[in-house]
């Protein structure tokens, strides 16, 4: 599949989320209203996303639009900068699209746009997340103190525990929630939050956490 422009990425992310929220695909008219474009322009966008292999139409009715592959569509909505930074990350070995696994608990809400990261090394072993485990992340731009999150700062991407101490935001380099436990770096103005970890999947055992 070919890469997306930012506008195409934004449109695809909205379509995927719309389907998850409403349990049905949007029409071209609804896409036009959402992005304040003409109906012909919406059809052009749909054609471009179909040509690149991300969308397909079922029976040709107005609400037959759907992702050809949910995991691939999810992956396409991930910020390219995060994918690039993961190559040198000490805590993430891979970022991938989320394919819609069914969880025994921590079930995602229908409107959540999800992606997944594969954990590298033992930095999260203190909370039971091991090398090679897959952590499912809900894409969002802010998190609360104590959340496990995927973030980047400067040229580093990491899976970390975000802890607020006074006016200081600390990125804990292990899973420990305690603000004084383990190594941490202090967040600065370059901090980018990609999402909050909501559950974990261990592929070799087929278990969800």
N, C-alpha and C positions, 0 to 999 in steps of 0.2 A: 504494500500500500504506500502511496505517495504521501509526503508530508503535507501539513496544512498551513494555510496562512492564519494569522491571529483571528481574523474575522470568521474564518471557517471553523477554527477551534472553538471559538465562543459560541457559534451557532450549534455545532455538534454537541457541545456540553449542555446547552439549553434543551435540545431535543431529547437527549438521554435522560436528563432530570425530569422533563415534562412527562415522559413516558412512565417513569418511576412514580411520579406523584399522582398522575391521573389514570394510570392503567390503560392508556390508549395513546396513539401517536398524535402529534399536532397536525393541523392542516397547513397548507401553504399560506393561507390567509392569516392564521394565528402567528406564524413565523414572521410574516410581514408586519403585523401589528406590534409584536414584541420588539423587533429591531428597527421599527419606523422606516420601513422600505416599501417599495411597491410590490404588488403581487408577482409581476413578472420577475422582479429582482429576487424574490423568495424562491421562485421556481429555478432561477439560474443557480442560486446557492445550493438547492437540493440536487440539481444535476451535477454540480461540481463535486459534491460529497459522494454522490453515487459513482461518478467516474473514478474517484480516488478509492473506491471500494469500501467506504464506511457505512453507506446507507443502501437500502434496497426497498422496492415497493412490492407488496404482496399481490393483491388482486386488482390493483390500480385504482381503488376507491380513494377518496380524499384522506382517510385515516389509515391507510395501509403502509405508511412509511415506517421503517424500523431499522435499527442498526443491523448490519450484516453479521457482525460478531461483537457481542457486548464487551468482551475483554479488550478487543482491538480498539473499539470506540472509546472506552474508558482510558486506555493507554494514550490515545491521541490527544486527550484533554489535559494530560499532565504537562506542566511547564517544561519546555526543552532544557532550560537552565538546570533544573533539578536532575534531569537525566545525565547531563554533562558532568555535574559535580559529583554524582554518585561514583564515577570512575575512580576517584581518589578518596572516597569516604572511608573512615575507619569503622563505621557502624552499619553501613548499608552496602550490600554488594550488587543489588539490582533493584530497579523500579519497574513495575509492570502494571498492566491494566487489571481491573478486578472483574472476574467472570461470573459472579453471581452465586457463590457458594451459599448453602443454607446453614445458618448457625444454630446451635442448640441454645445459646444465650447471647446477650448483647446484639440482638437482631437489629440491623440497620433500619432507619426510617425510610419510607418509600422515596423521599425526596433527596436522599443523600447521594452525592456523586463520590464514588469510591475509587481508590487505587490501592496498590499493594507494594510493599518493599520487602526484600529478602535481607534478613539480618546477617551481618558479617561479624565473625569472632564471638567473644564472650562478654562483651561490654554490658549486655542486659541479662546475663546469667543469674544475677542476684534476685531477679524477679521471675525467673523461670523461662526466659526467652533465650533460646540457644542459637548457635551458629546454624544458618540454613532455614530457620523458622520464617514463615511468611506473616508479616504484620499488615492487617488491613487498615487503611487510613481513610478517614472522611475528609474530603477537601474543604478547608476553611482557612480564613486568613487570620483568625485570632484564637487563642486558647487561654484557659484559666490556669492559675497556679496549681501545680501538682499533676497536670496533664502530661501524658507521654505524647510527644509530637515529632513530626518530621519538619526540620527547619534548615535554613542555610544562613551562614554568616560569612561575609567576604567570599572566600573560595572554598569553604567547607560546607558539606551537607552532612546532617547527622540525625539519628534517632535519639532523642534525649528526653529527660524529665525537665519540664519548665517549672521553675520555682521562683516566686517573687518574695524577696526579703527587703522590706522597706521600699526604697525607691529603686532597688537593684533587681534586675531580672537575671537569674542564673540558669545556665544550661548545664544540667547535671550530666556528666559523661558516663554515668552508670544509671541503672533503673531506680536506684534508691530515691525515695521521695524526700528524705530529710535534707534540709538545706545545708547542713554542716557536714553531711556524710559524703565521702568520695570527692573526686576531682570535678571541677566545673569551670566554665568560662562565663564571663559576664557579657550579656547581650548588649549590642550597640545599635546605632542607627541603621546599620546594614542588615539587620536581622529580617529574614523573610520567613513567614510561617506558611507551610504548604498544607498542613492538615493535622488532625488529631487521631492518634491510634485508637481504634475501637475494639479490636479483637486480634487474636493470633491463630494461625493455622500451621500445624506441623505436617508437611506433606507425606513423609515416609510412614507416619502412623495414622494419617487420616483423621486427626483429632482437632477439634476447635476449642479455643480457650475463651 
